[in-house]
Each structure stands twice: as structure tokens, then as C-alpha cells.
């Protein structure tokens, strides 16, 4: 039986102006995944991190990427 997907992501920090966001590392998502692993939660959940280009997609593209993965939980 497939484990439900928990998708973790780091939203980009918008800069003033029209320049693309750069250097936004999903550090918090990585810590959450490590915490879940150490607590044994990966036995019951598939825990993925949405990495770039996820942070360069814009609002609509980001929502489409998330929905396309069909997660049970987004954090």
C-alpha cells in the first residue's frame, strides 16, 4: 500500500522589483524532514521536498506543481 505524500516546500522571498528570487534554500523543509525521519514518520509517510525550480514558478505554476503531485499534506 502506498504511503500518503507529505510535500514540504520553502516559499520564495519576494524581492522588490522584477528580478527573480535567488538563493532561497529550503532549510526549514530539510529540518522538518530530518525531524520526521528521526521520529520514524517516514515509515508511514512519503516525505518529499519541493526543490527549485519550484521556487521560480510563480503562484500559478507553484499551485499546479503541488496539485500535480497529489499530496495528502503540504507544509
C-alpha positions, 0 to 999 in steps of 0.5 A: 500500500502506498504511503500518503505524500507529505510535500514540504516546500520553502516559499520564495522571498519576494524581492522588490522589483522584477528580478527573480528570487535567488538563493532561497534554500529550503532549510526549514523543509530539510529540518522538518524532514530530518525531524520526521525521519528521526521520529520514524514518520517516514515509515508511514509517510512519503516525505518529499521536498519541493526543490527549485525550480519550484521556487521560480514558478510563480503562484500559478505554476507553484499551485499546479506543481503541488496539485500535480503531485497529489499530496495528502499534506503540504507544509 
